[in-house]
Amino acid sequence: MMQRMHRLIALLALCCLGVPGIAAADTNLIVAGAWLRQPPPGVDAAAAYLTLANEGRAAVRLTGASSPMARSVTLHESMETGGVSRMRPITSLNLPAGGHVEFKPGGRHIMLQGLAHPLHPGDHVPLVLLFADGTRLSAMALVVALTAN
């Protein structure tokens, strides 16, 4: 219970600070810290990262994502095997009640391919997370510089 309270306080603090990329819907799902790194010149793909929290009492299943800024959007996971990094698609992701999942570099990410136009630091990219029960959760991902850590 205390851990859940700390997580909720942290997410609310981010909202109060006006951190871009935070969105909430009329559900118990919260998206925080959505961002993506500016792709190198000539590349029309980027990976988006965020934290997704389920403050509800029932588990939910993330089944995909979309964006009007990309031709296709898919969920992926990076993993290293024998010193070689590989990506594999994720068809769905279960999020338990009171749980959260992080999409971060070197792990899970949302792959946007066929970007509509070049992205620049400070831009915002709209994302829609899609759930098995029909819920659609919107977020805005902040574009950070290619050289940002």
N, C-alpha and C positions, 0 to 999 in steps of 0.2 A: 504494500500500500504506500509506504514512504517513498519507494523508488518511483512509483507511478506519479506521485505528487511532485517529486523533484523534476521529472521529465516534463510534466505539464507546466510547471513554473518556468522552466527553461524555454519551452516553446512560446509561452505567453510573453516572456521577456524579449524574445526575438521580435515578436509582433510589435511590442511597444517601442522598440528601437527603430522600427521602420525598415527592417532588413528586407531587401527585395527577394522575391521568390517564395514568399509565404502566402499560402492560400488555405482557406477553410470552406467547407460547404455546409449544408444543413444536415450534416451527418456527424458521426464521432470520429471521423478521419481527419488528420491534420498533416499537411505537407509543410516542411520547414527547410530553409536553406537551399532552395533549388538553384543550381548554377550549371554552366557549361563553359569549357575553355574555347576561346576563339580558334576555329580551325586554321591551319596554315593556308597561305594563298593558294588558290586553285583547288582546294579540297572542299567537297560539298557534303561532308559528313562530320558529325560531332557527337560526343557522348555527354549526356546530362546526368547530374548527380543530385541527390536530395535525401532527406529523411522522411519516412512515412510512419506516422503513429496511428494506432487504433485505440482510441480511448473508450470504445464501446464494450459491451458485455458479450458480444458474439464475434467469432472469428470471421474474417473476410478473405476473399481470394482475388488478388490482382491478376488480371488476365491480359493486360496490354496497355498501350498508350497511343496517343495520337497528337499531332500538331499541325496547324495549318501552314507552318513554315517548312515542312518536310514532306517529301513524296512518300516515305515510309518511316515508321517508328516501331522499334522492336525492343523487347527486354533482353538483356544479355548478361552474362557473367564471365569475367576473365579469370583464368586460373593458370598457374605456372606448372608445367610438367617437364622435368628433365632440363630445366633452364630455358624452356621455350614457353612464351606466353601465348595462350590460345583463348579464343572467345567461343562461347557456346550459347545458343538461344535458350531463353527461359520461357516456357509456354504459360506458366502461372506461378504465383508465389503466395503461399498461405501466410496470413498475418493474424496471429492469435489475439484474442481479446486482451486489451491492456498491453499489447506488445508493440514493438517498432522494428523497422528494418532500415538499414542504411544502404544507399546506392552511393558508392565512393570509388575513386580511382583505384584500379587494381582489383576490383571486385565487381559487384553488380552495377549496371549502368543502363541508361535508356539511350539507345542508339538512334540518332536521327540521320537519315540518308536522303540525298537529293534535296539539299537545302534550297529554298526558293531564291535566296540571294546571299551574298557574303555577310558574315556577322562581324560586329565591331564591339570592342569593350564598352560596356554601359548599355548595350541593347538588351531587350528582354524578349525571350522566346516563350510563347504560350505553349503549355503542355496540358493534356487531359489524360488523367489516369482512369483506366477502365476496369471495373470490377464485375465479377461473375453475377452478382445480383442486379446488375444494370446501373449501379451507381457510377457517376462520372464526376471526378474531382479535378477541378482546374487549379493550375499553378502558373506562375511566371518565373522562368529561369533567367537569372542574370548572366550575361556573357562577360567573362573575365579575360584579360589579356592572355595571349598564347604563352607568354613567359611567366605568368603568375603561378605561385606554388599552391 
